Amino acid sequence: MTAFSCLVGSLLSDFYRCPSPSIEFALTSQLGPSPGYFRTSEGSVGYGRLCGDQAAATPNGTIPEVHAHINKERGLVGLPFDPVEVVTNLRLEKYSTDSHTNAAAGGSMVRRLYYLLRPAMPVSVRKHLQRLSLRGWDQIRFPQWPVDRSVDRLHEWLLGLAMKAEGVTEVPFVWFWPDGNSSCASITHDVETAAGRDFCSQLMDINDSYGIKTSFQVVPEERYELPSAFLDSFWERGFEVNIHDLNHDGNLFFCPFDEFRDKAKRINRYGQELGARGFRSAVLYRKFEWMNELKFLYDMSMPSVGHLDPQRGGCCSVLPYWVGDLVEIPVTTIQDYSLFQILGDYTTRLWEEQMSAIMQAHGMATFIIHPDYVIEARARQVYEQLLKHLSSLRSYNDLWITQPGEINDWWRARARMELVHDGGTWRVVGKGSERARVAYARADEDGITYRVQQSTTSSVLGSR
């Protein structure tokens, strides 16, 4: 096989943990010089260079469809774009330009002044400034609000093409989640202020009343004190502690690189001292070409759809993925602050809508609930409604509710697992494989349908 074909085959086998396709992939012609937007299938947008046709400069007008340019025959699939390039572009937001990132995400004096004054600003003032800054968010065409799965859909689309070219009806793979669970959910708490810190114990009580363990991200410098007894209480009660930025001043990724590297060393030291394995930046600011300076196992700084974040964009996926040696665990639902203060919505309606779409896709619903913003009774009541809803989904819909550290552990273990054909059946081998399940992907007119092999029986989990 050519290098291009091997890369595409590896893209599929890494995503699904399935045997590498036996067909060959090839470009239909030379790629054009400029990347842009195009559609591969209904509901899926790609960003990259095309063969022949010019991709759209923006996602706001007519976007070319590439399906008619696919050449399919037994043993060969000709593609008018490079899927590896497109997946990388989306996961790392290489499509994002100044039109996607408003002034608050730049290195401007306005942003610096805002974060200098932010600790003294009441929420009532901050939310009005943020609403002004975020105006037009609901007019952004890409990523698609409130859930975008373009990366995941592209993998499904490619697998369907490979199956049709090979003339097979089913492909075995290692199921996405342990123990045959249909999908995953995780709640995280970013502790921004001393008031939020002091509410953490009560928040753990609330979470424990629903049998849900979460993670708490703490700011290690300047914001508030971190007594040893406070930090120990999380681990003693079965909760996680991660690092939340350095001092939450909004400047971590907007300073010169040498200054960032010095800050990263301090962040890494705090991570070691606290036993933290994960990191999240303040305000979900991010610059992934610098992330290898942070010595953590997983990161949680990437939104799936960032319309209501100061730095817009998003990874267009509801599954974890790799950024170098880091497991990226994207934020796939709206933050509590954005829901309550920006949209003025004190219900779980939007969370439930996002959950429904994510679970239908067998993905991962990750939440940011700030202790600081659920102290008030009305917000806390909505949060408890969310916990009740998640508990119901766990009981009746095979939802795996877990902490981000466990998601990281599972995703790393799954990446090392392999399928072997043994006595006419498939089984999973590798460390942790006792929790893994063999699944089967079937291509039909409606897309990909998944069937998961349980301990003794199979069940169809749905189609997309």
C-alpha positions in Angstrom: 0.0 0.0 0.0 1.0 3.6 -0.5 1.9 5.8 2.4 -1.3 7.7 1.9 -3.4 4.5 2.0 -1.6 3.3 5.2 -2.2 6.6 6.9 -6.0 6.5 6.1 -6.1 2.9 7.2 -4.4 3.8 10.5 -6.9 6.6 11.0 -9.7 4.1 10.9 -8.0 1.4 12.9 -6.9 3.9 15.6 -10.4 5.3 16.0 -12.2 2.0 16.0 -9.5 -0.3 17.2 -10.4 -2.6 14.3 -8.3 -4.6 11.8 -6.8 -2.4 9.2 -8.8 -2.3 6.0 -7.5 -4.4 3.2 -8.6 -1.9 0.5 -6.3 0.8 -0.8 -7.1 4.5 -0.5 -5.7 7.0 -3.1 -6.1 10.6 -3.9 -8.1 11.2 -7.1 -5.6 14.0 -8.2 -3.3 16.5 -6.7 -4.5 18.5 -3.8 -5.1 22.2 -4.2 -3.0 24.8 -2.5 -5.6 26.3 -0.2 -7.7 24.6 2.5 -11.4 25.3 2.9 -14.8 23.9 3.8 -16.7 21.0 2.1 -19.2 18.4 3.0 -18.6 14.7 3.0 -22.1 13.6 4.0 -25.3 15.0 5.6 -24.4 16.8 8.8 -20.6 16.4 8.3 -18.3 19.3 7.4 -14.6 19.0 6.6 -11.9 21.5 6.3 -8.8 20.9 4.2 -7.5 20.9 0.6 -9.5 19.4 -2.2 -8.5 17.7 -5.5 -9.7 19.7 -8.4 -12.6 21.7 -6.9 -11.9 24.7 -4.7 -13.2 24.4 -1.2 -15.3 27.2 0.3 -13.4 30.0 2.0 -16.0 30.3 4.8 -18.8 27.9 6.1 -21.5 30.6 5.6 -22.3 30.1 1.9 -22.5 27.2 -0.4 -20.2 24.4 0.6 -19.2 21.9 -2.1 -20.2 18.3 -1.7 -17.5 15.8 -2.4 -19.5 12.6 -2.4 -19.9 12.6 -6.2 -16.1 12.7 -6.6 -15.5 9.5 -4.7 -14.2 6.6 -6.9 -15.2 3.2 -5.5 -14.4 -0.2 -6.8 -13.5 -3.5 -5.2 -10.2 -3.0 -3.4 -9.8 0.7 -4.1 -11.3 4.0 -2.9 -10.3 7.2 -4.5 -10.7 10.3 -2.3 -10.7 14.0 -3.3 -9.2 15.0 0.0 -6.8 13.8 2.7 -8.8 12.5 5.7 -5.8 12.6 8.0 -5.3 16.3 7.2 -9.0 17.0 7.7 -9.3 15.2 11.0 -6.2 17.0 12.3 -7.5 20.4 11.1 -10.8 19.9 13.0 -9.4 18.4 16.2 -6.7 21.2 16.5 -9.0 24.0 15.1 -6.8 24.8 12.2 -9.9 26.1 10.5 -10.2 28.8 13.1 -9.5 32.4 12.1 -10.1 35.9 13.5 -13.7 35.6 12.4 -14.1 32.7 14.8 -12.2 34.2 17.7 -13.5 37.5 19.1 -11.4 40.3 20.6 -11.5 38.8 24.1 -9.3 35.9 23.0 -6.5 38.0 21.6 -3.6 39.7 23.3 -5.3 43.1 23.4 -5.2 45.6 26.2 -9.0 45.2 26.5 -8.6 41.6 27.4 -5.8 42.3 29.8 -7.8 45.1 31.5 -10.8 42.9 31.7 -9.0 40.1 33.6 -7.2 42.6 35.8 -10.6 44.0 36.9 -12.5 40.7 36.7 -12.0 39.6 40.4 -13.7 42.8 41.6 -16.6 42.7 39.1 -19.9 41.4 40.2 -21.4 38.7 38.0 -24.2 41.2 37.0 -21.6 43.4 35.4 -19.5 40.6 33.9 -22.4 38.9 32.2 -23.4 42.1 30.4 -19.9 42.6 29.1 -19.7 39.0 28.0 -23.1 39.1 26.3 -21.8 42.1 24.3 -18.6 40.3 23.5 -20.4 37.1 22.4 -23.1 38.8 20.3 -23.8 37.0 17.1 -22.9 33.6 18.5 -26.1 32.1 17.3 -25.3 33.0 13.7 -22.1 31.0 13.6 -22.6 28.2 11.0 -19.7 26.0 12.0 -19.2 24.1 14.2 -22.9 23.2 14.4 -24.7 24.2 17.6 -25.4 22.7 20.1 -23.6 19.4 19.1 -21.1 19.0 16.3 -19.8 15.5 15.4 -18.0 16.2 12.1 -14.9 14.3 13.1 -16.8 11.3 14.3 -19.1 11.3 11.3 -16.1 11.5 9.0 -14.7 8.3 10.5 -18.1 6.6 10.1 -18.3 7.8 6.5 -14.8 6.4 5.7 -15.6 3.1 7.3 -18.7 2.8 5.3 -16.8 3.5 2.1 -14.2 0.9 3.0 -16.8 -1.7 3.8 -18.6 -1.2 0.5 -15.3 -1.3 -1.4 -14.3 -4.6 0.4 -17.8 -6.1 -0.1 -18.2 -6.8 3.6 -21.3 -6.2 5.7 -19.8 -6.0 9.1 -16.5 -5.0 10.7 -15.5 -5.9 14.2 -13.9 -3.4 16.5 -13.3 -2.7 20.2 -16.3 -0.9 21.6 -15.8 2.7 22.7 -16.7 2.2 26.4 -15.9 -0.4 29.0 -18.4 -3.1 30.2 -20.6 -2.6 27.1 -21.9 0.8 28.3 -23.7 2.7 25.6 -22.1 6.1 26.3 -20.3 8.2 28.9 -20.7 11.3 31.1 -18.4 13.2 33.4 -18.9 16.2 35.6 -16.0 18.6 36.4 -15.9 21.6 38.7 -13.6 24.5 38.1 -13.1 26.4 41.4 -12.6 30.0 40.6 -12.9 31.9 43.9 -12.6 31.5 47.6 -16.4 31.3 47.9 -16.4 28.4 45.4 -13.6 26.7 47.3 -15.6 27.0 50.5 -18.7 25.5 48.8 -16.8 22.4 47.6 -17.5 20.3 50.6 -21.3 20.9 50.3 -21.0 20.2 46.6 -19.4 16.8 47.2 -22.3 16.0 49.6 -24.8 16.8 46.8 -22.9 14.7 44.3 -22.6 11.8 46.7 -26.3 11.9 47.3 -26.7 10.9 43.7 -23.8 8.4 43.7 -21.8 10.5 41.3 -18.1 11.2 41.8 -16.6 14.2 40.0 -13.3 16.1 39.6 -12.4 19.5 41.0 -9.9 21.8 39.2 -8.1 24.2 41.5 -6.2 27.4 40.7 -2.7 26.9 42.4 -1.6 30.6 42.6 -3.1 33.9 43.8 -6.8 33.2 43.7 -7.2 31.5 47.1 -5.3 29.4 49.7 -5.2 25.7 49.3 -4.9 24.1 52.8 -3.7 20.6 52.9 -6.8 19.4 54.7 -9.0 20.9 51.9 -7.0 19.1 49.2 -6.9 15.8 51.1 -10.7 15.9 51.5 -11.2 15.3 47.8 -9.0 12.2 47.6 -10.4 10.8 50.9 -13.9 11.0 49.6 -13.1 9.5 46.2 -13.1 12.7 44.1 -10.3 13.9 41.8 -8.2 17.0 41.9 -6.7 18.6 38.8 -4.9 21.8 38.0 -6.9 24.8 36.6 -4.5 27.1 34.9 -1.8 28.9 37.0 -3.6 32.0 38.4 -6.6 32.3 36.1 -5.6 35.7 34.8 -6.5 34.9 31.2 -2.9 35.4 30.0 -1.4 31.9 30.0 -1.5 31.3 26.3 -1.1 35.0 25.2 2.3 35.7 26.7 5.6 35.2 24.9 6.6 31.6 24.6 9.6 31.9 27.0 7.3 33.3 29.6 4.7 30.5 29.0 7.4 27.9 29.4 8.4 29.3 32.8 4.7 29.3 33.8 4.3 25.7 32.5 7.2 24.6 34.8 5.4 26.0 37.8 2.1 24.4 36.7 3.8 21.1 36.3 5.3 21.4 39.8 1.9 22.1 41.3 0.5 19.1 39.4 3.2 16.8 41.0 2.6 18.2 44.4 -1.1 17.7 44.3 -1.0 14.4 42.5 -3.0 15.9 39.7 -3.0 14.0 36.4 -5.2 16.4 34.4 -5.2 20.1 33.4 -7.7 22.7 32.2 -6.8 26.2 31.2 -8.7 29.3 32.4 -11.7 30.2 30.2 -10.8 27.3 27.9 -8.1 29.4 26.3 -5.8 27.1 24.4 -2.8 26.9 22.0 -2.2 23.3 21.3 1.3 23.7 19.7 2.4 24.7 23.3 0.6 21.9 25.2 3.6 19.5 25.2 5.2 21.8 27.8 2.5 20.7 30.2 3.4 17.3 31.8 0.0 15.9 32.4 -1.8 12.7 31.2 -4.9 14.5 30.0 -6.2 17.9 29.1 -9.8 19.3 29.3 -9.3 22.7 27.6 -11.0 22.1 24.3 -14.7 22.7 23.7 -16.5 20.6 21.1 -18.5 23.7 20.0 -17.1 26.9 21.4 -19.8 29.5 20.3 -20.3 30.8 23.9 -16.6 30.8 24.8 -14.4 33.8 24.4 -12.1 31.7 22.2 -14.4 30.3 19.6 -13.9 27.2 17.5 -14.2 23.6 18.7 -12.9 20.1 18.0 -16.2 18.9 16.4 -16.1 15.6 18.3 -17.8 14.0 21.3 -15.1 11.4 21.9 -11.7 11.7 23.5 -8.7 11.9 21.1 -4.9 12.1 21.2 -2.9 15.4 21.1 0.7 14.0 21.1 1.0 12.1 24.4 -2.0 13.8 25.9 -5.5 12.4 25.9 -7.8 15.3 25.1 -11.2 15.1 26.9 -13.3 17.8 25.2 -16.0 19.8 26.9 -19.1 18.7 25.0 -22.0 20.5 26.7 -22.7 24.1 27.6 -21.0 25.4 30.8 -23.3 26.3 33.7 -22.1 29.9 33.7 -23.0 30.3 30.0 -26.4 28.6 30.5 -27.4 30.7 33.5 -25.7 34.0 33.0 -25.4 34.4 29.2 -28.6 32.6 28.0 -30.5 33.3 31.2 -31.8 29.7 31.1 -32.4 28.1 34.5 -33.6 24.7 33.2 -31.9 21.5 32.1 -33.6 21.6 28.7 -30.4 22.4 26.7 -28.3 20.0 28.7 -30.9 17.2 28.0 -31.0 18.1 24.3 -27.2 17.8 24.1 -27.2 14.6 26.2 -29.7 13.0 23.9 -27.7 13.8 20.7 -24.4 12.6 22.4 -25.9 9.4 23.7 -27.5 8.6 20.4 -24.0 8.8 19.0 -22.6 6.7 21.9 -20.3 9.7 22.8 -19.1 11.4 25.9 -21.1 14.2 27.6 -18.7 16.3 29.7 -19.9 19.1 32.0 -18.3 22.1 33.7 -20.2 23.1 36.8 -18.5 25.8 38.8 -18.9 25.6 42.6 -18.9 29.4 42.5 -22.1 29.6 40.3 -24.3 26.9 42.0 -24.1 28.4 45.5 -27.2 30.4 44.7 -30.4 28.3 45.4 -32.0 28.5 42.0 -28.8 27.5 40.1 -28.2 24.7 42.6 -31.7 23.3 42.1 -31.1 23.2 38.3 -27.8 21.3 39.0 -29.6 18.8 41.1 -32.1 18.3 38.4 -29.2 17.5 36.1 -27.8 15.0 38.6 -31.2 13.3 38.8 -31.4 13.1 35.0 -28.0 11.6 34.7 -28.8 9.1 37.5 -31.9 8.0 35.5 -29.8 7.6 32.3 -27.3 5.5 34.2 -30.0 3.2 35.5 -32.0 2.8 32.3 -29.7 3.6 29.4 -26.3 2.0 30.3 -24.7 5.4 30.8 -21.2 5.2 32.3 -20.8 8.2 34.7 -17.2 8.5 35.7 -14.4 10.9 36.4 -12.0 12.3 33.7 -9.1 10.3 35.2 -10.9 7.1 34.5 -11.8 8.2 31.0 -8.1 8.8 30.4 -7.2 5.4 31.9 -9.7 3.6 29.7 -8.8 5.5 26.5 -5.1 4.7 27.0 -5.9 1.0 27.7 -8.2 0.8 24.7 -5.5 2.2 22.5 -3.2 -0.7 23.4 -5.9 -3.4 22.9 -6.2 -5.6 19.8 -8.7 -7.8 18.2 -7.7 -11.4 17.4 -9.6 -14.0 15.4 -9.8 -17.1 17.5 -11.9 -20.2 16.7 -14.2 -18.4 14.3 -14.9 -15.6 16.7 -13.3 -12.3 17.6 -12.0 -11.4 21.1 -10.1 -8.5 22.6 -6.6 -9.0 24.0 -4.4 -6.6 26.0 -4.3 -5.2 29.5 -7.8 -4.2 30.7 -9.4 -6.3 28.0 -11.7 -8.0 30.6 -13.8 -4.8 30.5 -13.7 -4.5 26.7 -16.4 -5.7 24.4 -16.3 -6.7 20.8 -18.6 -4.6 18.7 -19.7 -4.8 15.0 -20.2 -1.9 12.7 -22.7 -2.4 9.9 -23.1 0.0 6.9 -26.6 0.5 5.6 -28.5 3.3 3.8 -28.9 5.3 7.0 -25.2 5.2 7.9 -23.4 3.0 10.5 -25.3 0.7 12.9 -23.4 -0.7 15.9 -24.0 -4.0 17.6 -22.1 -4.8 20.9 -21.3 -8.3 22.0 -22.2 -8.6 25.6 -21.1 -11.5 27.8 -23.5 -14.0 26.2 -25.8 -12.0 23.9 -25.7 -9.2 21.4 -27.7 -6.0 21.4 -28.2 -3.3 18.8 -27.4 0.1 20.3 -28.8 2.2 17.4 -27.8 3.8 14.2 -26.6 7.3 13.2 
